[in-house]
């Protein structure tokens, strides 16, 4: 059974009863299939109702779900032959950002993404997906390599934000992020970015200044976390729910504002319930976006990308 979020308690209770009935049936030989079927239908109906009207704060919780598929899960299915490239050629290796050359549906690509880790040990190893300057400098190096060999770039974004530690600031965190964004805008190959969980602040935009920006249905993308916003504006994290609504950080909000290009559907109950289906949906969306960008006459991807970002904001003014 998945880990349940606070707002999923009624669903958890129903699924717990179903599990109990299965256990009793196995021990006593009593056929309780009809009762189990009723409870399953009730649980599915409640799941649809709950996920059909999630608030911005609830979507934030889903985007952060610990069992949500991470970068390595997508690599395993979509880019199984990834040749990971390490180091920034300045300081060292950063495990929060992983990247390298891979094949995606018979096409050579450069894939880069944040990895949060799946348990305590791997989360520590990957620093919870919060990169230091060397991570962004590695990303920049890989993007320039892709440009040299005319490889499309695919980035998978899932980070609370860049690491805010003293050591990161001492090594030029702001400059590293700015240079990564600059490199995104300079290379003349297509870039597709997918927000698969959290798209937090500059740590996200460093990999997401793309020709096509896609978001999973229950992912979030914002300039600051709801907690950080609440601490600044209301001087209390207790207002995180209000901040989440005000930030317009959900996929539907951002698609309406023309910040992102496409919303990728998630399985009922979120990507953490059916990871393989979610990964398949992301793969299909990437393939369709790549086909659209690479098909037809030759394009200037640099100019297209720069114009895309220059146009942002005009929609709200008209």
Secondary structure, 3 states (H helix, E strand, C coil): CCCCCHHHHHHHHHHHHHHHHHHHHHHHCCCCHHHHHHHHHHHHHHHHHHHCCCCHHHHHHHHCCCCCCCHHHHHHHHCCCCEECCCCCCCCCCCCEEEEEEEECCEEEEEEEECCCCCHHHHHHCHHHCCCHHHHHHHHHHHHHHHHCCCEEEEEEEECCCCCCHHHHHCCHHHHHHHHHHHHHHCCCCEEEEEEEEEEHHHHHHHHCCCEEEEECCCEEECCCHHHHHHHHCCCHHHHHHHHHHHCCEHHHHHHCCCCCEEECCCCCCCCCCHHHHHHHHHHHHHHHHHHHHCCCCCCHHHHHHHHHHHCCHHHHC
